[in-house]
């Protein structure tokens, strides 16, 4: 188990949202 | 078939199986995938990132899957 700072958690969530958007984009392109 | 090759599937599977909030490190991936070179692992990680299957977390060497909470 690890304790992430609020800033790290914020950054992780931001990167996750960006990746989800990219995944949706790729699926729309059919790749 | 999810369109990924065996190496890509193996790496993605390991990343998905890690329960840590910061995800799995590239060093740990290398340890678990002893038969895979670091060059291939980095290539696969780049591909999976570009496709939105995974994302970096606390730094550029830790990864999580977009499929897990």
N, CA and C atoms of all chains as a GROMACS GRO file, in nm:
protein
  300
    1UNK      N    1   0.084  -0.119   0.000
    1UNK     CA    2   0.000   0.000   0.000
    1UNK      C    3   0.088   0.124   0.000
    2UNK      N    4   0.038   0.231  -0.058
    2UNK     CA    5   0.118   0.352  -0.064
    2UNK      C    6   0.030   0.473  -0.041
    3UNK      N    7   0.093   0.577   0.008
    3UNK     CA    8   0.019   0.700   0.029
    3UNK      C    9   0.059   0.803  -0.074
    4UNK      N   10  -0.032   0.831  -0.162
    4UNK     CA   11  -0.005   0.931  -0.265
    4UNK      C   12  -0.050   1.066  -0.214
    5UNK      N   13   0.022   1.168  -0.255
    5UNK     CA   14  -0.018   1.303  -0.217
    5UNK      C   15  -0.140   1.344  -0.299
    6UNK      N   16  -0.208   1.447  -0.254
    6UNK     CA   17  -0.324   1.497  -0.327
    6UNK      C   18  -0.283   1.539  -0.468
    7UNK      N   19  -0.166   1.596  -0.480
    7UNK     CA   20  -0.117   1.641  -0.610
    7UNK      C   21  -0.092   1.520  -0.702
    8UNK      N   22  -0.034   1.414  -0.647
    8UNK     CA   23  -0.012   1.293  -0.728
    8UNK      C   24  -0.145   1.233  -0.772
    9UNK      N   25  -0.242   1.229  -0.681
    9UNK     CA   26  -0.373   1.174  -0.716
    9UNK      C   27  -0.439   1.257  -0.825
   10UNK      N   28  -0.423   1.388  -0.815
   10UNK     CA   29  -0.482   1.477  -0.915
   10UNK      C   30  -0.418   1.451  -1.052
   11UNK      N   31  -0.285   1.438  -1.052
   11UNK     CA   32  -0.213   1.414  -1.177
   11UNK      C   33  -0.254   1.280  -1.240
   12UNK      N   34  -0.266   1.177  -1.155
   12UNK     CA   35  -0.305   1.045  -1.204
   12UNK      C   36  -0.443   1.052  -1.269
   13UNK      N   37  -0.537   1.118  -1.202
   13UNK     CA   38  -0.672   1.127  -1.257
   13UNK      C   39  -0.674   1.205  -1.388
   14UNK      N   40  -0.594   1.309  -1.394
   14UNK     CA   41  -0.584   1.389  -1.517
   14UNK      C   42  -0.530   1.302  -1.632
   15UNK      N   43  -0.425   1.225  -1.604
   15UNK     CA   44  -0.368   1.137  -1.707
   15UNK      C   45  -0.466   1.028  -1.747
   16UNK      N   46  -0.542   0.979  -1.650
   16UNK     CA   47  -0.641   0.875  -1.679
   16UNK      C   48  -0.749   0.928  -1.774
   17UNK      N   49  -0.797   1.048  -1.744
   17UNK     CA   50  -0.901   1.107  -1.829
   17UNK      C   51  -0.850   1.130  -1.971
   18UNK      N   52  -0.725   1.173  -1.981
   18UNK     CA   53  -0.664   1.197  -2.112
   18UNK      C   54  -0.654   1.065  -2.190
   19UNK      N   55  -0.613   0.959  -2.119
   19UNK     CA   56  -0.600   0.828  -2.183
   19UNK      C   57  -0.735   0.773  -2.226
   20UNK      N   58  -0.837   0.793  -2.143
   20UNK     CA   59  -0.971   0.747  -2.179
   20UNK      C   60  -1.020   0.819  -2.305
   21UNK      N   61  -0.993   0.948  -2.315
   21UNK     CA   62  -1.031   1.025  -2.433
   21UNK      C   63  -0.959   0.972  -2.557
   22UNK      N   64  -0.830   0.940  -2.539
   22UNK     CA   65  -0.751   0.886  -2.650
   22UNK      C   66  -0.804   0.750  -2.693
   23UNK      N   67  -0.840   0.667  -2.596
   23UNK     CA   68  -0.895   0.534  -2.626
   23UNK      C   69  -1.026   0.548  -2.707
   24UNK      N   70  -1.111   0.639  -2.664
   24UNK     CA   71  -1.239   0.661  -2.733
   24UNK      C   72  -1.214   0.708  -2.876
   25UNK      N   73  -1.114   0.795  -2.890
   25UNK     CA   74  -1.075   0.847  -3.022
   25UNK      C   75  -1.029   0.732  -3.113
   26UNK      N   76  -0.943   0.646  -3.060
   26UNK     CA   77  -0.891   0.532  -3.138
   26UNK      C   78  -1.004   0.436  -3.177
   27UNK      N   79  -1.095   0.413  -3.085
   27UNK     CA   80  -1.206   0.322  -3.115
   27UNK      C   81  -1.294   0.382  -3.224
   28UNK      N   82  -1.312   0.514  -3.220
   28UNK     CA   83  -1.393   0.581  -3.323
   28UNK      C   84  -1.326   0.572  -3.459
   29UNK      N   85  -1.191   0.570  -3.458
   29UNK     CA   86  -1.115   0.556  -3.583
   29UNK      C   87  -1.113   0.411  -3.631
   30UNK      N   88  -1.155   0.321  -3.544
   30UNK     CA   89  -1.159   0.180  -3.580
   30UNK      C   90  -1.026   0.110  -3.574
   31UNK      N   91  -0.935   0.157  -3.490
   31UNK     CA   92  -0.806   0.088  -3.477
   31UNK      C   93  -0.801   0.011  -3.346
   32UNK      N   94  -1.041  -1.182  -2.961
   32UNK     CA   95  -0.925  -1.108  -3.013
   32UNK      C   96  -0.944  -0.958  -2.996
   33UNK      N   97  -0.855  -0.894  -2.922
   33UNK     CA   98  -0.869  -0.750  -2.898
   33UNK      C   99  -0.779  -0.667  -2.989
   34UNK      N  100  -0.720  -0.731  -3.089
   34UNK     CA  101  -0.637  -0.659  -3.184
   34UNK      C  102  -0.494  -0.638  -3.138
   35UNK      N  103  -0.460  -0.690  -3.020
   35UNK     CA  104  -0.323  -0.673  -2.969
   35UNK      C  105  -0.242  -0.800  -2.996
   36UNK      N  106  -0.111  -0.785  -3.015
   36UNK     CA  107  -0.026  -0.902  -3.034
   36UNK      C  108   0.008  -0.964  -2.898
   37UNK      N  109   0.068  -1.083  -2.897
   37UNK     CA  110   0.094  -1.152  -2.769
   37UNK      C  111   0.177  -1.070  -2.670
   38UNK      N  112   0.281  -1.001  -2.716
   38UNK     CA  113   0.361  -0.917  -2.626
   38UNK      C  114   0.276  -0.807  -2.565
   39UNK      N  115   0.198  -0.742  -2.650
   39UNK     CA  116   0.112  -0.632  -2.602
   39UNK      C  117   0.011  -0.682  -2.500
   40UNK      N  118  -0.048  -0.799  -2.528
   40UNK     CA  119  -0.145  -0.856  -2.435
   40UNK      C  120  -0.081  -0.892  -2.302
   41UNK      N  121   0.040  -0.946  -2.307
   41UNK     CA  122   0.110  -0.988  -2.185
   41UNK      C  123   0.138  -0.867  -2.096
   42UNK      N  124   0.188  -0.760  -2.159
   42UNK     CA  125   0.220  -0.638  -2.082
   42UNK      C  126   0.093  -0.576  -2.026
   43UNK      N  127  -0.011  -0.566  -2.109
   43UNK     CA  128  -0.136  -0.506  -2.064
   43UNK      C  129  -0.196  -0.585  -1.948
   44UNK      N  130  -0.188  -0.717  -1.958
   44UNK     CA  131  -0.242  -0.805  -1.854
   44UNK      C  132  -0.172  -0.780  -1.720
   45UNK      N  133  -0.040  -0.767  -1.723
   45UNK     CA  134   0.036  -0.741  -1.600
   45UNK      C  135   0.001  -0.605  -1.541
   46UNK      N  136  -0.010  -0.505  -1.628
   46UNK     CA  137  -0.044  -0.370  -1.582
   46UNK      C  138  -0.182  -0.371  -1.517
   47UNK      N  139  -0.277  -0.442  -1.580
   47UNK     CA  140  -0.414  -0.450  -1.525
   47UNK      C  141  -0.417  -0.521  -1.390
   48UNK      N  142  -0.324  -0.615  -1.370
   48UNK     CA  143  -0.329  -0.696  -1.248
   48UNK      C  144  -0.269  -0.625  -1.126
   49UNK      N  145  -0.208  -0.510  -1.146
   49UNK     CA  146  -0.145  -0.439  -1.035
   49UNK      C  147  -0.246  -0.353  -0.961
   50UNK      N  148  -0.264  -0.378  -0.830
   50UNK     CA  149  -0.367  -0.305  -0.754
   50UNK      C  150  -0.320  -0.172  -0.697
   51UNK      N  151  -0.189  -0.141  -0.710
   51UNK     CA  152  -0.137  -0.018  -0.650
   51UNK      C  153  -0.193   0.106  -0.721
   52UNK      N  154  -0.224   0.212  -0.646
   52UNK     CA  155  -0.279   0.333  -0.708
   52UNK      C  156  -0.181   0.401  -0.804
   53UNK      N  157  -0.051   0.381  -0.780
   53UNK     CA  158   0.047   0.440  -0.871
   53UNK      C  159   0.080   0.346  -0.986
   54UNK      N  160   0.019   0.225  -0.984
   54UNK     CA  161   0.042   0.129  -1.093
   54UNK      C  162   0.172   0.053  -1.080
   55UNK      N  163   0.214  -0.006  -1.190
   55UNK     CA  164   0.333  -0.090  -1.191
   55UNK      C  165   0.447  -0.014  -1.259
   56UNK      N  166   0.570  -0.036  -1.209
   56UNK     CA  167   0.685   0.034  -1.269
   56UNK      C  168   0.739  -0.045  -1.386
   57UNK      N  169   0.810   0.023  -1.473
   57UNK     CA  170   0.869  -0.042  -1.589
   57UNK      C  171   0.974  -0.144  -1.543
   58UNK      N  172   1.041  -0.117  -1.431
   58UNK     CA  173   1.140  -0.212  -1.377
   58UNK      C  174   1.072  -0.341  -1.332
   59UNK      N  175   0.954  -0.325  -1.271
   59UNK     CA  176   0.882  -0.444  -1.227
   59UNK      C  177   0.831  -0.524  -1.347
   60UNK      N  178   0.788  -0.453  -1.450
   60UNK     CA  179   0.745  -0.522  -1.572
   60UNK      C  180   0.860  -0.606  -1.626
   61UNK      N  181   0.980  -0.548  -1.627
   61UNK     CA  182   1.098  -0.618  -1.678
   61UNK      C  183   1.125  -0.744  -1.594
   62UNK      N  184   1.114  -0.729  -1.461
   62UNK     CA  185   1.137  -0.844  -1.374
   62UNK      C  186   1.038  -0.956  -1.399
   63UNK      N  187   0.911  -0.919  -1.418
   63UNK     CA  188   0.807  -1.020  -1.436
   63UNK      C  189   0.812  -1.082  -1.576
   64UNK      N  190   0.858  -1.003  -1.673
   64UNK     CA  191   0.863  -1.051  -1.812
   64UNK      C  192   1.008  -1.077  -1.848
   65UNK      N  193   1.065  -1.176  -1.783
   65UNK     CA  194   1.209  -1.200  -1.798
   65UNK      C  195   1.249  -1.230  -1.942
   66UNK      N  196   1.156  -1.284  -2.020
   66UNK     CA  197   1.190  -1.318  -2.159
   66UNK      C  198   1.181  -1.201  -2.254
   67UNK      N  199   1.137  -1.087  -2.207
   67UNK     CA  200   1.116  -0.971  -2.295
   67UNK      C  201   1.222  -0.865  -2.269
   68UNK      N  202   1.282  -0.813  -2.375
   68UNK     CA  203   1.385  -0.711  -2.357
   68UNK      C  204   1.323  -0.578  -2.315
   69UNK      N  205   1.404  -0.494  -2.252
   69UNK     CA  206   1.358  -0.362  -2.210
   69UNK      C  207   1.314  -0.280  -2.330
   70UNK      N  208   1.385  -0.296  -2.442
   70UNK     CA  209   1.349  -0.222  -2.564
   70UNK      C  210   1.207  -0.257  -2.609
   71UNK      N  211   1.178  -0.386  -2.609
   71UNK     CA  212   1.044  -0.430  -2.650
   71UNK      C  213   0.939  -0.382  -2.550
   72UNK      N  214   0.971  -0.395  -2.420
   72UNK     CA  215   0.875  -0.350  -2.318
   72UNK      C  216   0.843  -0.202  -2.336
   73UNK      N  217   0.948  -0.121  -2.357
   73UNK     CA  218   0.924   0.024  -2.375
   73UNK      C  219   0.843   0.052  -2.502
   74UNK      N  220   0.872  -0.023  -2.609
   74UNK     CA  221   0.795  -0.008  -2.733
   74UNK      C  222   0.648  -0.041  -2.710
   75UNK      N  223   0.625  -0.152  -2.638
   75UNK     CA  224   0.487  -0.196  -2.612
   75UNK      C  225   0.414  -0.093  -2.525
   76UNK      N  226   0.484  -0.044  -2.422
   76UNK     CA  227   0.425   0.056  -2.333
   76UNK      C  228   0.389   0.184  -2.412
   77UNK      N  229   0.478   0.224  -2.502
   77UNK     CA  230   0.450   0.342  -2.586
   77UNK      C  231   0.325   0.318  -2.671
   78UNK      N  232   0.319   0.199  -2.732
   78UNK     CA  233   0.204   0.166  -2.816
   78UNK      C  234   0.074   0.170  -2.734
   79UNK      N  235   0.076   0.101  -2.618
   79UNK     CA  236  -0.045   0.094  -2.535
   79UNK      C  237  -0.087   0.233  -2.485
   80UNK      N  238   0.011   0.319  -2.459
   80UNK     CA  239  -0.020   0.457  -2.418
   80UNK      C  240  -0.085   0.533  -2.532
   81UNK      N  241  -0.028   0.519  -2.651
   81UNK     CA  242  -0.082   0.588  -2.768
   81UNK      C  243  -0.224   0.545  -2.800
   82UNK      N  244  -0.253   0.418  -2.771
   82UNK     CA  245  -0.387   0.365  -2.796
   82UNK      C  246  -0.484   0.393  -2.682
   83UNK      N  247  -0.434   0.452  -2.574
   83UNK     CA  248  -0.520   0.484  -2.461
   83UNK      C  249  -0.555   0.366  -2.372
   84UNK      N  250  -0.481   0.256  -2.385
   84UNK     CA  251  -0.505   0.140  -2.298
   84UNK      C  252  -0.446   0.163  -2.159
   85UNK      N  253  -0.335   0.238  -2.155
   85UNK     CA  254  -0.266   0.263  -2.028
   85UNK      C  255  -0.227   0.410  -2.020
   86UNK      N  256  -0.186   0.452  -1.902
   86UNK     CA  257  -0.138   0.591  -1.885
   86UNK      C  258  -0.033   0.594  -1.775
   87UNK      N  259   0.054   0.694  -1.782
   87UNK     CA  260   0.156   0.707  -1.678
   87UNK      C  261   0.093   0.773  -1.555
   88UNK      N  262   0.151   0.746  -1.439
   88UNK     CA  263   0.090   0.796  -1.315
   88UNK      C  264   0.179   0.898  -1.244
   89UNK      N  265   0.255   0.854  -1.142
   89UNK     CA  266   0.334   0.948  -1.062
   89UNK      C  267   0.459   0.997  -1.136
   90UNK      N  268   0.503   0.920  -1.236
   90UNK     CA  269   0.616   0.962  -1.320
   90UNK      C  270   0.603   0.886  -1.453
   91UNK      N  271   0.702   0.902  -1.539
   91UNK     CA  272   0.694   0.839  -1.672
   91UNK      C  273   0.728   0.690  -1.669
   92UNK      N  274   0.759   0.636  -1.552
   92UNK     CA  275   0.797   0.494  -1.539
   92UNK      C  276   0.693   0.409  -1.468
   93UNK      N  277   0.580   0.467  -1.431
   93UNK     CA  278   0.473   0.391  -1.365
   93UNK      C  279   0.346   0.399  -1.450
   94UNK      N  280   0.278   0.283  -1.461
   94UNK     CA  281   0.163   0.278  -1.551
   94UNK      C  282   0.043   0.208  -1.491
   95UNK      N  283  -0.074   0.256  -1.530
   95UNK     CA  284  -0.199   0.192  -1.494
   95UNK      C  285  -0.284   0.174  -1.618
   96UNK      N  286  -0.380   0.082  -1.609
   96UNK     CA  287  -0.470   0.057  -1.721
   96UNK      C  288  -0.593   0.147  -1.711
   97UNK      N  289  -0.645   0.188  -1.825
   97UNK     CA  290  -0.769   0.268  -1.824
   97UNK      C  291  -0.890   0.179  -1.795
   98UNK      N  292  -0.870   0.047  -1.798
   98UNK     CA  293  -0.980  -0.047  -1.774
   98UNK      C  294  -1.013  -0.070  -1.627
   99UNK      N  295  -0.922  -0.028  -1.538
   99UNK     CA  296  -0.947  -0.054  -1.396
   99UNK      C  297  -0.981   0.075  -1.322
  100UNK      N  298  -1.048   0.060  -1.211
  100UNK     CA  299  -1.089   0.178  -1.134
  100UNK      C  300  -0.970   0.245  -1.067
   0.00000   0.00000   0.00000
